[in-house]
Amino acid sequence: MGINSIFKLKIIRILFLFLVGLCTTISIFFDLETWLIVNFEADKIPIFGFHNIINTQNQKSSYGLDYKKQDLAEFLEYLVRENYWFLDTDQLYNYFLTNSQPIPTEKIGQKAILLTFDDGYKNINTNVLPILEYLDQKYNQKVKVVLFVNPETMKNPKKIKKYISCEELKIGINKGYYDVQSHGFSHKRLTELNSPELKIELEAAQQVLRECTKELDNNQTIATHLAYPYNDSNSQVENYTSKYYVSGYLYNHQILKLGWGKNNYKLPRIKVDRNTTPSRLIEIAEISSSVKKEERRFLGWRHFNIFLNYL
């Protein structure tokens, strides 16, 4: 091999090592900036997860996730007085997760929040709906809440006394208070199902909920989002979920931070139990960011601009 060939190989090797080093430096820099932006600058939206709501004047708590009607009323009235924006699942998805629609001008400056209730207990209608109606009448503000429902309970005569019926769901939807979404058909642990069983559990839930509410849901916004039963998911569950739903919710005691690299099938929720005081809920709610006027951009472009300035 001639001297010129050896020299060329050395130059190529040096260029290759330089490019590898440059790519590694950029990667580290971008990861650091991502972490800083997501944790310190990213907009934050708390998503609260409730279960059964009980009236302690005539009901006893038998479940660690039961929550007092009186405490819920205190929390909701605070949010209404402070002019929070009560998102539904489609608004969160369209305005904040995908930026597919512009944020309404009248919402600029408000703090956004999402309130969810799992399992579709009948007490939603008897204990929660009256609070929503009271707040609507007193403050002229409609509070929208998300119900993650297992529709199998609506068809099971043995469960209808404990869980909400189709007709009761339609009452809340008709009044503009309920955003009804899926919690699986029969609350099975999705990670333990084989592919055909998983398909049935996800598809049947969507079909039954939409059949129940078809005259109220021309745009088919009902049952487009899923909360995983037993807070259990994996890659197979996410893959099948994506065939029927546009997002999935998990409990991980974190606040949703809008930023780069978010998985819409692992949206974080904060689980509320009987020991969570209204003051604690208020503290978490106050972490919510005020909705900004400027259009949100993909953070990758921000990283690129930061990198150019850094150079």
N, C-alpha and C positions, 0 to 999 in steps of 0.2 A: 504493500500500500504506500502511495507516494506521500510526500510531506504535505502537499496541498490537501489531500483527502483527510489526513489526520487532523489538520488544522480546521477543516470544515466540520468534522465530527465534534471537535472540542467546542466550536462556536455553537453548534446545534444543541449540545449537552448543556452549555451555559444558559442559552436562551430558554431551554426546557425547564431547567431548575429555577430560573428567574420567574417564569410564568407560573410554575407551581407555587412558589413563594408568594407571588402577588395574589393569586387566587385564594390562598390560605389566609393572607392578611385581610383581604376584602371580606371573606366569609366570616372571620372572627369579628371584624368591625361591624358588619351587618347584624350578626347575632347579638352583639352588645347593644347596638342601637335599637334593635327590635325589643330587647328586654327592657331597656330604659323607657322607650315610648309606650309600650303596652302597660308597664307597671306605674309610670308616673305621669304620662301625658294622655293616655287613651281615655276616651269617654267610657263611663261606667254606668251600667244599668242593673240594679238589683232585681233578681227574680226570686220571689218568695213562694215556698211550697207548703200549703196547709193540707190537712186531711179532714177529719170530722170536726164540726163546730157544734159545741153543746151549750145549752142554756143551763147554767148551774142552779137556777132557781127551781127547776123541775127535772133535771137530768144529772146522773152521776157519770163521772169519767171512768171508763173501764179500759182505756187504751192510752198508751204513752203519747200518742200523736194527737189526741183530742185537744181542742183549743177552745177556750171560753168565748162565748158570744160577746160578753161584756168587754173583754180585752180586745177582740177583733174590732168592735165598734169604736173603741177609743183610738186604735191605730188608724182605722179608715177615716175617721173624722179629722184627725190631724193631717192626713195626706190631702184631704179635700180642702181644708182651710189653707194649706200651703200651696194649693194649686198644682199638684202633681198631675202628670199626664199618665192615665191608666191605659197602658198599651194592651192590645190584643196580640195574638201570636202572628197574624199576618202583618200587622204594623211593625212589629219588631223585625220580622223577616225582610219586608220590603224597604223600610226606611233606614234600618241600621245594619242588618247583616249582609244584604246584597246591594243596598243603595240603588235599587231598581226604580224607586219612585222618589220625587222630591218631598222633603219634609214640609208639611203645611205651614204657611207663614205664621198662623196664629199660635202655633206650638213652640215657636222660637223663644228661648229663655226659660221654658218650663223644665222641670226635672221629670225624667221618664222612669216608669216602674212597671213591673209585671207581677200580677197576683194570680197564683194558680191553686187549684183545689183538686186533689187526687181522689179517685175511686168512686165518685158520684154518689155520695151519701145523701139520703133524703133530707137530712138536716140543712143541706144547702138551701132548699126551698123554705124550710120552716124557720131557720135561724139567720141565714145570710141574706136572702132576698129582702126581708123586711128592713134590714140595715141599709141596703142599697136604695130602697124606695124612700126611706126616711131622709137619707143624705141628698137624694135627688130633689125631694120636695123642699128641704131646708135651704140648700145651697145652689139649687138649680144646676147641679153637676152630676152627670151620669158616670157612675163607677163601673167599668167593665172588668169582669173577672173571667179567668180561664178555667174551665172544668175539663179535667182529663178523666174520661168515663170508660168503664168496661161495659159495653152494651149487653153482654150476656145477662147481667143482673136485671135488665129491663124485661127480659123474656122468661125469667125464672120465678115462678109463683112463690117459691120458698124465700126469695131474697127481696121481693118487692116492698116489703114492710120496712126494710133497712136502707134500701137504695132508691135513687130517684127514678121515676118512670119517664117514658117518652113524652107523655103529655105535660109533666112537670118541667121537663127540659124546655119544651116549646113555650111555656109561659115566660120563662126567663129570657129566652131568645127574642120572643116577640116584643118584650119590653126594652130590649137593647142592653141587657146587663150580662148575658152569658155568651162567651166564646167557647163553643163545645169542640173538644179535640179528643184524640184517641189515647187510651191507656192499655191497648190490647183488647181482644175480644173478651177473654175470660180471666185476665190477670194471671196468666201462666208465666213462669220464668222463661224468658225467650232464649236464653243461652242453653237451656236444656232440651230444646226442641230440635228435631231434625228438619231438613229443608222443607218437605211438604207440610209439616205441622206449623212451622214458622210462617209459611206463606198463608195458611188458613187463618192463623191467629191475627195477622196484620191486615189481611184483606177483608176478612169477615167484620172486623171492628169498623172499618171504614164504610163498608156497604150498609151495615145495620144503622149506624149513626146517620148516614146520609138519607137512607130510606125514611127514617123517623122524621127528619127535618126537611124533606125535599121541597115542601111548599114555602119554606122560609129561607132557603139557601140557593138562590138561582145561580150564584157565582161559585158554588161548591167550595166555600171557605171552611166548612165544617170537616173535621177529620182529615186535615192536611198536615198536622203536626202530631208527634207522638211523645208521650212520657213513658220511659221503659218501666214495666212492672218490676217490683223488687229492686229497682235502681240497678239493674243488671244488664250489661251489654257487652258485645265483643265485635270483632271485625265482620263476622258472618251476619250478626244481627244488624249492624249498621248497613251492610250491603243490601240486605233484604228490605230494611226500613226505607232506604233511598228509592226503592221501586214504587212505594206507595205514598211516602210522606216527604216533605221538603226539609224537615228538621226533627231532631230528637233531643229530649231533655233528661239530664241526670242530676242527682243530688251529689254535690261535692263541697258544699259550704263555701263556695267561691262566688264572687260577684262577676257578672259578665263584663269583660273588658273588650272593647271593640278594637280590633287590630289585625295585623298580618298573621296568617297561619291558623286562623280559627276554624275548627271543625263544627259545622252546623248540626252535626249529629251527636255532639257532646256539649250541648248548651248547659251551663252550670246553674244550679238552683240552690237556695238556702232553705234547708228543712226547718220548719217551725214545729216545736212540740209544746207540751203543757207547761214547761218550765221557762219558755221564752216570754219575757215580759214585753208589754207594749213599748216601754221606753227603750228596750234593746232593739226592737224592730224599727223604731224611729231613728235610732243611731245609725243603723245599717242603711235605711232609706236615704238619710242625709248624705251618704257617700255618692249618690247618683249625681251625674254631671248634668249641668244645664244644657239643653239642646242648643247647638250653635247654628248660626245662619249660614256659615260657609259650607260649601259642599264637601263631603268627606271624600278623600282620595285614597287610592290604594297606597299603602305605606311604602311599598317598594320604590315608588318615585321619590318619596321623601328621603329614603335612604340614599338614593342615587344623588340627589342634590346635596345632601350632607357630605357625601363622599367627595364630590367635586369641590365643595368649599374647603374640605379638609386638605385636599391636595394643593 
